[in-house]
Amino acid sequence: MFHSRNPLYRDPVGAVEEGTRVHFRITVPRDLHCSAARLLMHQDGGPDETLGMFWCGMNGEAYEWWECHFTPSAAGLYFYEFFIDTWRGCLRLGRGFCGEDAVDPKAPCWQMTVYEKGFSTPDWLAGGVMYQIFPDRFHASQTPKEGVPEDRFLRDDWGGEPVWRPNEKGEVTNSDYFGGDLKGIGEKLPYLKSLGVTCLYLNPIFEAHSNHRYNTADYSRIDPLLGAEEDFRLLCQKAGELGIRVLLDGVFSHTGSDSVYFNREGRYPGPGAYQSQESPYFPWYTFQKWPNRYESWWGFLTLPNVKETDPAYNRYINGPGGIVRGWLEKGASGWRLDVADELPDDFLDNLRRAAKEQDPEALVLGEVWEDASTKSAYGKRRRYLLGRQLDSVMNYPFRDAVLGFLTGADPGEMMDRILQIVENYPPQVLRLLMNHIGTHDTERALTVLGGEPVGNRGREWQSRTFLSPEQRRRGMQLLKLAAVLQFTLPGVPCIYYGDEAGMEGYKDPFNRRGYPWGGEEKDLVEWYRRLGAMRARCRCLREGGMEPMAVDGSLLSYYRFDGEDSLFCAVNRGDAPRILYLPQEWRRAEALFGTSAAEDGGVFLPPLGCAVLHLQPPAPEPETPPAPEESPEEAPLPPARTASELASRGPQKKK
């Protein structure tokens, strides 16, 4: 009776700008003898509104249409349901599977996200490719450094296992370094360009006394082991010449205890907040009993929490001449915000304002592990994606869906997860989603796809467990399929450094080994290069629409389309071949991966195989000189159809 993802029932579908008139229609079986229908709209944190629906005609002989319009006057979340009065009583329609209706009093409501008028996001990332680098482990230039603290353990066994065992005090200090640096990244820019990379996301590069650098010691300085400010400026400049931007990691919910600001270890001249209540940094922190009892991030005393609402801290980060603006001025193109759900709304508002005032095209991207449109944190609904905070987020639901499908989960449920994000996120957010299948916080994708699940196994097991040759072979095949999905679904694919080279590893720190220069899986690297070239070529991957096709058993397939071109994408995770049949127009499509459609429209998918077909509108017929008068008159050619019209013939709309 209703389908929230079909414009026949809701137009426009998906998230809308405030003030947009939305048309709702339901189709009711005539044998229910419907006498009245209502749309009940719940504004999140606001009043409810009941809209009467009007009978508006027949839908065939057995169904009838009821309709109404709703215009949201304010940004926010709206949840809606339908009620119909029938001979069986009042029936409630709630959200069922894949956006369809369920006649169930306990079914959840549908969601409609309404964003602020004029909300825009940077254009430069759309259609691109991101690449995440853990700076200490990507590439070392071997350039001598100045001012490196003497208490760091500098290793000479690139690719060795990171230290994970506790020291004699029972502490895991993450103080071993392999020497990757900014100049090393710069030396590999041609390689990154060959992958089609348009944006580098760097894990923290500011001075900090651990190899992960999430315990910031000084936001104003590059860590000396990575280089100096001039190295950063030069990296941004050289990357920019190749069409690559640089995204920094901002860790603003806490600092390190070993920092200029807190200075518990006394490394800096001080005074830090730990040393004196007269310190200018003392108001940044919350002490239960100064100096040794204080709030810290998830209970780690080496990571004291900051009060982001403190005026001095806010000015330091977001004010004129502050950290956010300063590093944008030095060459960065935006910020990825660590634990964005732990940053207060006012702080996020101020940070976005600072970034956009410095550079209107600066990207502000947040770490949120759930559906960011409905996320609640600290007792309140968050408004990340409504126009005043984030441009986009890390797409963990996407990772779960892709890896879930390829490891045996129901493909329909996995497609529904993907489409729910497409439905809930504003389109300008959706086109910039950071679509990753692994990061520094997760197991390597190859390990997930080919190996045993980690479960509750500890680090001892993770340290000694690697893929067998057979597991690695199968994992590599599945990783190629994961990459196809990653590069063709809405959003921007993000490669975690070394995934394209065949790196494996369980959780931190085993997922953070050095990039295997000279030992890459060359066939896999080439696969990623082809995917990167496809991203640059196919306009529909920039911000085109998506429509599922066959989703069953071992298959996941869908169309991407806009007014310029279209893609058909299909992945077979099974051990048996499959054949899919496409409309006639697709028989002239170019096969980018897999085989073209045969004369009968069949597309062959081998076991653990895929197909990606590219369709462009037919070229216009060349003009011909007028025929001689004695020639018979030729019949006119039919009008050419756009790629989106051709693609839309694949999925059948529900009637």
N, C-alpha and C positions, 0 to 999 in steps of 0.2 A: 504493500500500500504506500510505502515511502522509501526513498533511498537518498541519503544525505549527500552522496557523492555523484549523483546524476542530475544534471541541470534540468531534466524533465520534471523533477520534483522540487529542487531548490536551486534558484538562480539569482545571483551567482553562487557557486559552491565554494567551500573552503572559507578561509579567513577573509574578512571584508573591512574596508575603511569605514570609520564612523560616518554616519549620515547616508550610507548606502541603502537603497531600497531593495529588500530581499523578498523574492517571490516564493511562496511555499504552496505546494500542491500535494494532495493525497488522492489516491484512487481507491474507491471503496466498492466492494462487491454489491451489486444491486440487491442480492438476496438477503443482505443485512437490513434492508429498509432503513437506511440512515436518514434521520430527521434533522440532525444538527451535528456540526463538527466544530472543534475549538483548538486553537494553538495556544498552549500555555508557555510563556517565555519567562524564565527566571534570570534576572540580572544578578550576577555574583556580587554579593554584598549590597544589593539594591532591591528595589521593589519588584514584585511579580506583575505580569501583565497578561490578561486573557484577551485573545483576539478571535472573534467569531469568523468562521470560514463560510464561504458562499459556494453554493452549487454552481458549477460553471460548464456543464456539458457532459456528454457521454464519452466513455473510453471503450469503444466497441459496443457490443450488446450487453455484456455482463458486468461492466464496471462504469462508475461515474466519477467525475472529477469534482473536488472541493478545493478552494483556494483562498489565500489571503496574502497581504503584504505586511512586512514589519521593517521599520527603519530605526536602527539603534542610534540613539542620540549621543552616546558617550562610549569611549573606549573601555574595554574590559572583556570579561568572559560572560557569555550568555548560555544558558542551558534550556533546552526546549523539549516538549513532549506534546502529543496530540490526544484528544478525547473525542470519541464519536458516540452519539446516541443511536442505538439500534434496537431491534426487537428483542435482542439478547441482553439488553441493558446497556450501560455506559462502558465502552471498551477503551482501554488505554493503550496507545502505541508508544513504546519506548525503543531504545536503540538495541538492535540485534547484531548479528555477525556481519562484518564488512559494511556497516553503515545502513543496512536494511532495517526494517521495522520488526518488532517482536510484540505480539499482543500478550503482554505480561505486566502485571502491576509492579513487579520487582525489577524490571529491566531498567538500566540507567538511562538518563536523558542524553540526547545528542548535544554536542558542544558547538558553539559558534564563537570564534575569536574575532574581536573587533579591535582594530588598531587605530592609533591616532591619525588624524588627517595630516597628510604631508610627510608621513614616515618614509624615509628613504634609506638605502644602504649603499655602500660603495660598489661601483660598477666593475672595478678592475679585477676582482676575484672571480666574478661569475664566469663559468665555463673553463676555469683554470684547473691547476693541479697543485696541491700543497705537499710539502715534504717536511716531516718532523725530524729534527736533529737533537740528539742528546750530546751537547758540545764536547764533552770529555772523550767521547767514544767514536766520533765520526772520522776525523782525519787529523793527524799531527804534522805540522809544518817543520817541526824540529828547530824552530827559531828560538834562540835564547831569550829568556824572560827576566824582567827585573822585579824585585820586590815580592817574590814568591815566599810565603811563610815557611819557616824551616821545619814546622811540624807536619808537613805533608809527605806522604809516602809516594814517591814518584816511581812508577813501574816501567820496566823496559821489555815487557812480554806482551806486546799488543795482541789482543784477542784472547788473553788469558782470562780465567774466571775471576770476576770481581770478588773482593774479600767480603764474606758474609758471616763468618764465625765471630762471636763476641770476643773482645779482648780480655785481658786478665781482670778487668773490673766488671766484666759481664756486659759491656756496652758494644753496640755496633755503631761505629763512628763514621762509616762511609768516607774515610780519609785517604783511600788509595786512589791515585790518579794515573791515567794512561797518557795524558798529555795532548788530547785533541784541543784545537784552538781555532780562533777566528781566521787566521791566515790559512790554516788547513782547509777550512770550509771554502775559502776563496779559491784555493787551488783546484777544488773539485767543482767549481761552478759550470765548466763546460759539460761535465758528466751529468749534472743536475739538469742543465738545459736540454740534454739529449733525451731525458725522460719526460720532457714537456712541462717541467716544474715552472710555476709562475709565482709561488709564494713559499718562502722558507719560514717555518715555525721553529724557533729556537727555544729549547728549555732554558731556564734562567742562566743569564750570563753575568750577573752582577756579583760583586765580591761577596763570597760566602765560604764558610769553612767546612764544606763537604763536597763530594763529587757531584751530587745532584743539584746543589745550590738553591734548594728551596728554604734554606735557613739564612735569609739575606743578612749580610753584615753591613753593607753600604750600597744603597740604591743609586748613588751618584757615581760609582766607579765600576768599570769593567773588572772582573776578577783577573788578577795579574797573571795567572797561569793561562788564561785565554788570550791575553794581549792587552792593548791599551785602547783608549778612546779613538785614537787615530785609526787603529785596525778595524774598529767597528764602522767608522765612517767610510773607510775604503771598501769594506765588504759590501755595504749598502750601495755605494757608487758602482762598483763592478757588477753587482747583481742587477742593479737597475739598467745598466747598459745591455744586459741580456734579457730584459723584460721580466725580471724576478724581483719581487718585493720581500721585505723582511718583517716578520711578526715577532714581537718580544713577549716573554712570559712575565706577567706582573703578579708578584706574590704579596698581596697587600692586606691579608687577614692576620698575618703574624710576621715577626722577624726572627732572627736567630738570637739565642741568648748570648752568643759570642758575636756581638755586633757593636758598632759605634753607638747604637741607641740604647741597648740594654747593658752590655759590657759586663756580664756576670763573670767571665773568665779574666777580665782585666787586661785584655790584649791591647786595648786602645787607651789613649791618654785620659779619656773620660772628661767629666763624670757621666756615666750612663745611669739609667733609671735604677739599676740594681745597686749602684754605689752611693747614690745621694738622692734624697727627696727634693733637693734643690735643682736637680738636673732638668734641663729644658725638656727632656724626654720622659720624665716621670709621669706626667699626665697622660701619656700614650697608653699606659698599661694599667691593669687592674690587680692590685695586691690585696689578698686577704690579710696577710701579715707581712709587712715589708721586713726584709728583702726576699725571704726564701719561699713564701707562699704567694703564688700568683696564678692567674688564669693562663692556661697554655693550650695550644692546639692539640685536641684529642688526648690531653694528658701528658704530652711530651714536654718535659721541662726545658729542653733545648729550643723550644719553639713558643716563646711567650706571645699570647694574643695581644693585638693592639686594639684600642678603642677607635674605630674608624670615624666615629662621630666627634672625636675630640677636634676642636677647631684648628689647633696647631698641626696635628697630623694631617688633617684634610688639606690644609694650605700647602703643607710640604709635598704631598702627592699630587693634588689637583689644582693648586693655585698658580697664578702667573709665575713663570720661571720654575715651576715645580717639576717633579719627576716625569709625570705623564707627558707634559708638553716638551720638556727638555730633550728626551730621547727621540721624540718625533722630529724635533728640529735637527737632531744629529743624524737622521737618515732612516729611522724606523717608519714603517707604514701602518703600524697599529699594535694592539695589545691583545694577547690572550690572557684572560683573568683566571688565575688559579682559584679553586673553590668559590666560584661566583655566588653560590647559594649561601655562603657565609658572610657576604658583604651586604651591609644595610642598603635599603633603597636610596636613601639620601646620598650615600657615598657613591653608588653607581650612577645616580643622576649627575652628580658633580663630575665624575670621571668622564662620562660621555661628553658632557659640555666642554670640559677642558680639551679632550682629544679633538672634537669637531671644530672648536675655535682655532686650534693650532693648525689643523688640516681637515677640511670638510670631507676628504676622502679617506680619513683614517679609519681603520677597522677596529671595532671593539667586539671581541668574541669571548664567550664565557664557558667555563667548565661546569656543565650541568649534566648529570648522569641519567636523569629521567626525562619525561616529556616536559620541556621547559615552559610550555604554554599553561600547564596546570600545576606546576610545582608550588608546593607550600613549604615554607621553612620558618622555624621559630614562631609558629602559631599564626602565620598570615600568608595569604596568597601572594606569590611574587608576580611582578609585572615586567619581566625581562624583555618580552617581545612585543610590547605595545607601542614602542616608539621613543622612549626616553632613556633607555638603558643599553641593551645589547643589540648589535647588528645581527648576530647569529650565535650559535652554540656548537659545542662538540656533540656529535650525533651518536651517543651510546645506544639508543634504541635501534638504530640502523645496524650497528655492529652485532648486537644480539640477534637481530633478524637474519642477517647474512650468514653468520657462523652457525646459528641455530638450524637454518634450512640445510646447510651443507653437512651437518652432523646428525641429521635424521629427524628434525622437528617437522611438524605438519606444515607443508608449504602454504596452505591457505591461511593459517594463523600467522605465519611469518609475513606474508604479503599484507595482511590486515594491519600488522604493526607498522609497516612502511607507509601504507596509505593513511593510517591515522595521523602520522606526523605530517604528511602532505596536506591533510584536511585541516589540521589544527594550527599550523604555522602560517604566518603571513607570507605571501609569495616572495617578497623581497628578502625575507629571512631564509626561506627554503632554498633559494638559489645559492646561498653562501654557506649552507650547512657543512661543517667539517666532518665528512664521511670517512671515518677511520675503521679499520678492522683490528687495530692494536695500537697501544701507546706504551709509554714508559711505566704505566700503572697496571698493565694487563699482560697476560701471557702472549707470547708471539703467536701470530695467526697460524703459522705453519705447524707449531706445536699443538695448538687447539685442534686443527683439522686432521693431523696425522697421528697424534700421540694419545696416551692415556690421559683422561681428565685428572687434574691435580687433586680435586676433592679437598680433603682435609690433610693431605700429606704435607709434611714439614719440609724445611729447607734441605735437610740431609738427603731426602729422597729426590727433591728437585735438582740438587746439585749433581747427582750421579746418573740421572735418567735422561737419555737422549733417544731420538727416533731410530728405530732399526732401519736397515736399507729398504725393506718393504713398506714400513710406515712412512718413510721419507718420500718414496716414490708416489704413494697414494696421496700423501699430504701436498706434494708439489702440484699434482693434477687438480686437487681441490682448491689450492691457493690460486691457481690461474682462474678458476671459475669465480672465486670470491672477488678477485680483482676485476673481472668483467662486470659483475654486479656493482662493485664499488665505483667504477668509472662510468656507469650508464644510468644509475638511479639519480633522482633529483638531489642536487647539492654538489659539493666539491670534494673529490677524493683526496684523502691525505695518506701518503705513504709514510709509515714509521721506518726510519732509516734502516736499511738492511733487509727489510722484508722482501724487497725486489731482488736481493742477492741470495735468498734462501736461508736467512738466519733463523735459528730456533732458540727456544728457551722458555722456561716457566716464569714464575713471578719475579719481581724485583728481588735481587739484582741480576738474575739470570737472563732477563730480557734486555740487558744493557751492556752486552759485550761489545768489543770493538768491531767496526765494520771490516769484513774480510777482504780487503783489497788484494786482488790477485787470486782470490779463491772463490769468486762469485759463481753462482749458477748462471752461466752466460745465456742459456736458453730462456731462463726466467727473466733476466734483465731485459732481453730483447722483447719478451711478451709485454712488459711494462712500457717499453719504448713505443711499441705499436699502439698500446692503449692511450698513451700520451698524445701521439699524433692524431688519433681518432678524436680526442677531446678538442684539439685545436681546429679540426676540420669541420665537425658536425655542430652546426649552430643550435640545433634542437636540444643539445646537452647544456646549453647556457642557462636557459630558464623555460624550456618548453614543457608542454603538458605530458602527463603520463596516464596510460590506460592499461590495466592488466589484460592478458590474453588467456593462455592456458595455464592454470595453476592447479596441479593435481599430482598425486603420487610422488614422482621424482622430478617434476617439472616446475620451473618458475619462468614465466615469459611475459613480456609486456612491450608496449609501444612507447616511444618518445617522439614528440612531434611539435612543430611550430609552423609558421607560414613559409619557411624556407626549405626545410628538409625533414626527414623522419628516420627513425631507427626501429628495427624490430630486434629484440634481444631475448634469447632463450638459453636456459642452462638446464642440463640434465645431470643430476647428481647420481643417478642410478647406474647399475652395472649391466643394464640391458639397453639397446638402442631404442630411440623413439623417432617418430615422424610427426611433424606438425604441418597443417595445410593452411596456406595464407591466401588472401584474396588475389585475384588475377594481377592487379597492378604491381604486386611485390615480385612477380616473376622477372621483372627487369631490374630489380634492386642489385646493388653491388655487395658482394660478400666481403666484409671487413675481417670477420673471424668465422671459421666454419665454412659451410658450402652454401651456394646460392639455391634459391627455390628452383625446383625442377619444372618441367613443362606443365605438370598437373598441379603445381603450387606446393608440392611437398618439400619440406626442409628436413634433412636428415640430421639427427643428433646422435653421435656415437656415445657409448658409455663414458661417463665423466667428461662429457663434451659440451660444446656451446655453439651458438650461431649468433652473429650480429650482422644484420643486413642494413644497408644505407640506401635510402630512396630519396631522390631529388625530383622536383616537378619536371615533366617533360619539356624539352627545349621547344620554344615557339617555332612554328613552321616558317621557313624562309619565304620572303616575299618573292612571287613569281611575276613575270611580265604578263599583261593581259593576253588572254587567248585570242587567236584570230576569230573573226566574226563567224566563220563557217564551222568552228569547233563547237561541239556540244557543251552546254553549260555544266560545270562540275558541281556536285553537291557540296554545300559548305561544311567545313570541319567542325566537329563538336568543340565547345569551349574547353580549354585546359583546366584541370583541377589542381588545387594546391596540394602540397605534401600532407598538410594536416587533414584535408578532406579525404585523401587516399588512406591515411593511417586510420582515420575514424571508422573506416569500413571494417576494420578488423574486429574490435570488440562490439558486441551487439548490445544496444541499450535495452534495459528492461522496460517493458510496456505495461 
